[in-house]
Amino acid sequence: MNHDNAGDLGVQGITEADIANYLAHTPGFFERQAELLATIRLASPHGTRAVSLQERQMEMLRERIKGLEHKIIEMIRAGQENVAIADRLHRWTRSLMLTADPSELPGVLVTQVQQQFLVPQAAVRVWDVAEAFAGLAAAQGVSEEARSLAQSLSLPFCGLNTGGDVVKWLDDAHTVASMAMIPLRHGSGDGCFGLLVLGSPDPTRYAADMGTDFLMRMGELASAAMARLLPTPQA
């Protein structure tokens, strides 16, 4: 017999697969051959020494338990992070709801976004507002290009800073590497009346492939708050 093929072909043509299949379907084998278990020696994955079958099984169990522990730790960490994000969103929403004067909403919205979510730069602009709020800084300097861009967004945009009028709303636009743009809409079928812009010097903070579910929720809350600046619908 060719010894190079000994692992695949055993005595009288019996293969390792045949032996494994026999043992798997003959649970009483090791009960009848109990002394065999004590003599089986396997290579340890943690060195060159040989260990018994029982020791090897214990090592495998320890490795499996360690892997499960790591997964549990990751789940706990993710849960803690989700709770922290929910708390920040709650505080941000509460600050908007407690703003009695609608004219203060743009400033509160931007300031709280930066503080609660650690956003380096943020800005908001609105248009077609009620006459009483037309003089607000947040209602100034909105070009047709910016309005058209906002209207074209069905979902929040995340990606690199490519310039344009919108990024100029930020205080230090030349340091912005990545940005997010969140359209503001009064209702699902209504047109866009504003745009919330977030900027960061980190090019990966608002990557193009990141999920936008959370930003969508932010947009819905911001839209609900800033809608107080719009004209009251006529009966």
C-alpha positions as CSV (number, residue, x, y, z in Angstrom):
1,M,0.0,0.0,0.0
2,N,1.2,3.5,-0.7
3,H,1.7,5.2,2.7
4,D,1.0,8.6,1.2
5,N,-2.6,7.5,0.8
6,A,-2.9,5.8,4.2
7,G,-5.2,8.6,5.5
8,D,-7.7,8.0,2.7
9,L,-7.3,4.2,2.3
10,G,-7.0,1.9,5.3
11,V,-7.0,-1.9,5.8
12,Q,-8.6,-3.9,3.0
13,G,-9.8,-0.7,1.3
14,I,-11.7,0.7,4.3
15,T,-11.5,4.5,4.2
16,E,-11.5,7.0,7.1
17,A,-15.0,8.0,6.0
18,D,-16.1,4.4,6.4
19,I,-14.7,4.3,9.9
20,A,-16.3,7.7,10.9
21,N,-19.6,6.6,9.5
22,Y,-19.4,3.3,11.5
23,L,-18.6,5.1,14.7
24,A,-21.4,7.7,14.1
25,H,-24.0,4.9,13.7
26,T,-22.7,2.6,16.4
27,P,-23.0,4.5,19.6
28,G,-22.3,1.5,21.7
29,F,-18.9,0.9,20.3
30,F,-17.0,3.0,22.9
31,E,-19.1,1.5,25.7
32,R,-17.9,-1.9,24.7
33,Q,-14.4,-0.7,24.1
34,A,-14.1,1.8,27.0
35,E,-10.4,1.1,27.6
36,L,-9.7,2.4,24.0
37,L,-10.7,5.9,25.0
38,A,-7.9,6.1,27.5
39,T,-5.3,5.0,25.0
40,I,-6.3,7.4,22.1
41,R,-3.8,10.3,21.9
42,L,-4.4,13.4,19.8
43,A,-2.2,16.4,18.9
44,S,-2.8,19.4,21.0
45,P,-3.6,22.7,19.1
46,H,-1.6,24.5,21.7
47,G,1.7,22.7,21.2
48,T,3.4,19.6,19.9
49,R,2.5,17.3,22.8
50,A,-0.1,14.6,22.5
51,V,-3.2,14.7,24.7
52,S,-5.9,12.2,25.5
53,L,-9.2,12.3,23.7
54,Q,-10.9,13.5,26.9
55,E,-8.3,16.3,27.2
56,R,-8.8,17.3,23.6
57,Q,-12.6,17.4,24.1
58,M,-12.1,19.6,27.1
59,E,-9.9,22.0,25.1
60,M,-12.6,22.1,22.4
61,L,-15.2,22.9,24.9
62,R,-13.1,25.6,26.5
63,E,-12.5,27.2,23.1
64,R,-16.3,27.0,22.3
65,I,-17.1,28.6,25.7
66,K,-14.6,31.3,25.1
67,G,-16.1,32.1,21.7
68,L,-19.6,32.3,23.2
69,E,-18.3,34.6,26.0
70,H,-16.9,37.0,23.3
71,K,-20.2,37.0,21.5
72,I,-22.1,37.7,24.7
73,I,-19.7,40.6,25.5
74,E,-20.2,42.0,22.0
75,M,-24.0,41.8,22.4
76,I,-23.9,43.5,25.8
77,R,-21.7,46.3,24.4
78,A,-24.0,46.7,21.4
79,G,-27.0,46.9,23.8
80,Q,-25.3,49.5,25.9
81,E,-24.5,51.6,22.9
82,N,-28.1,51.4,21.7
83,V,-29.3,52.5,25.1
84,A,-26.9,55.4,25.0
85,I,-28.0,56.5,21.5
86,A,-31.7,56.2,22.6
87,D,-30.9,58.5,25.6
88,R,-29.3,61.1,23.3
89,L,-32.2,61.0,20.9
90,H,-34.6,61.4,23.8
91,R,-32.7,64.4,25.2
92,W,-32.5,66.0,21.7
93,T,-36.3,65.5,21.1
94,R,-37.1,66.8,24.5
95,S,-35.1,70.0,23.9
96,L,-37.1,70.6,20.7
97,M,-40.4,70.0,22.4
98,L,-39.5,72.4,25.3
99,T,-38.7,75.2,22.9
100,A,-41.7,77.5,23.3
101,D,-40.6,80.2,20.8
102,P,-40.5,78.8,17.2
103,S,-37.9,81.3,16.1
104,E,-35.4,79.7,18.5
105,L,-35.9,76.2,17.0
106,P,-33.2,76.3,14.3
107,G,-30.5,77.3,16.9
108,V,-31.7,74.7,19.5
109,L,-31.9,72.0,16.8
110,V,-28.3,72.6,15.6
111,T,-26.8,73.1,19.0
112,Q,-28.4,70.0,20.5
113,V,-27.4,67.9,17.5
114,Q,-23.8,68.9,18.0
115,Q,-23.9,68.3,21.8
116,Q,-25.9,65.1,22.0
117,F,-24.4,63.3,19.0
118,L,-20.9,64.8,19.1
119,V,-21.3,66.2,15.6
120,P,-18.4,68.7,14.8
121,Q,-20.4,70.9,12.5
122,A,-24.1,71.2,11.8
123,A,-26.4,73.7,10.0
124,V,-30.1,73.9,9.1
125,R,-31.9,75.9,6.4
126,V,-35.6,76.3,5.7
127,W,-37.6,78.0,3.0
128,D,-41.3,78.9,2.3
129,V,-41.7,79.7,6.0
130,A,-44.4,81.9,7.5
131,E,-43.9,85.7,7.0
132,A,-43.2,86.1,10.8
133,F,-40.1,83.9,10.4
134,A,-38.8,85.0,7.0
135,G,-36.1,87.1,8.7
136,L,-34.5,84.2,10.6
137,A,-30.9,83.5,9.7
138,A,-31.9,79.9,9.0
139,A,-34.3,81.1,6.3
140,Q,-31.5,83.1,4.5
141,G,-29.0,82.2,1.8
142,V,-30.8,79.2,0.3
143,S,-30.0,79.0,-3.4
144,E,-32.2,77.3,-6.0
145,E,-29.4,74.7,-6.4
146,A,-29.6,73.9,-2.7
147,R,-33.4,73.6,-2.8
148,S,-33.3,71.4,-5.8
149,L,-30.7,69.2,-4.2
150,A,-32.8,68.8,-1.1
151,Q,-36.0,68.1,-3.1
152,S,-34.2,65.3,-4.9
153,L,-33.3,63.4,-1.7
154,S,-35.7,60.7,-0.9
155,L,-33.3,59.4,1.8
156,P,-30.6,61.1,3.8
157,F,-27.3,61.4,1.9
158,C,-24.0,60.3,3.3
159,G,-20.6,60.7,1.5
160,L,-17.5,62.8,1.0
161,N,-17.6,66.6,0.8
162,T,-17.9,67.4,-2.9
163,G,-18.4,71.1,-2.4
164,G,-21.5,73.0,-3.5
165,D,-23.7,75.6,-1.8
166,V,-24.9,73.4,1.0
167,V,-21.5,72.8,2.6
168,K,-21.0,76.5,2.8
169,W,-23.7,76.7,5.4
170,L,-21.2,75.1,7.9
171,D,-19.0,77.4,9.9
172,D,-15.7,75.8,8.8
173,A,-16.5,74.3,5.4
174,H,-13.0,73.7,4.2
175,T,-12.3,71.3,7.1
176,V,-15.3,69.0,6.3
177,A,-14.2,65.7,4.8
178,S,-17.5,63.8,5.0
179,M,-21.1,65.0,5.4
180,A,-24.7,64.0,5.8
181,M,-27.7,65.8,4.3
182,I,-31.1,65.1,5.8
183,P,-34.2,66.6,4.0
184,L,-37.0,68.1,6.1
185,R,-40.6,67.3,5.0
186,H,-43.8,68.2,6.6
187,G,-45.5,65.0,5.5
188,S,-44.7,61.9,3.4
189,G,-46.4,63.4,0.3
190,D,-45.3,67.0,0.8
191,G,-42.4,68.8,-0.8
192,C,-39.1,69.5,1.0
193,F,-39.0,72.7,3.1
194,G,-35.6,72.4,4.6
195,L,-32.3,70.6,4.9
196,L,-30.2,69.6,7.9
197,V,-26.5,69.3,7.2
198,L,-23.9,67.5,9.3
199,G,-20.2,67.7,8.7
200,S,-17.0,66.0,10.0
201,P,-13.3,66.2,9.3
202,D,-13.3,62.4,9.5
203,P,-13.8,61.0,6.0
204,T,-15.3,57.8,7.4
205,R,-17.8,59.5,9.8
206,Y,-20.5,59.7,7.1
207,A,-19.4,57.0,4.6
208,A,-21.5,56.4,1.5
209,D,-22.2,52.8,2.5
210,M,-23.4,53.5,6.0
211,G,-27.0,52.8,7.1
212,T,-29.3,55.8,7.2
213,D,-32.2,54.5,9.3
214,F,-31.1,56.6,12.3
215,L,-30.6,59.7,10.2
216,M,-34.1,59.1,8.8
217,R,-35.5,59.2,12.3
218,M,-33.6,62.4,13.1
219,G,-35.1,63.9,9.9
220,E,-38.6,63.0,10.9
221,L,-38.2,64.5,14.4
222,A,-36.5,67.6,13.0
223,S,-39.2,68.0,10.4
224,A,-42.0,67.8,12.9
225,A,-40.3,70.5,15.1
226,M,-39.4,72.9,12.3
227,A,-42.8,72.6,10.7
228,R,-43.9,75.2,13.3
229,L,-42.1,77.8,11.1
230,L,-44.4,77.0,8.1
231,P,-47.5,79.0,7.3
232,T,-50.7,77.8,8.9
233,P,-52.9,76.0,6.4
234,Q,-56.0,77.9,5.6
235,A,-59.3,76.2,6.6
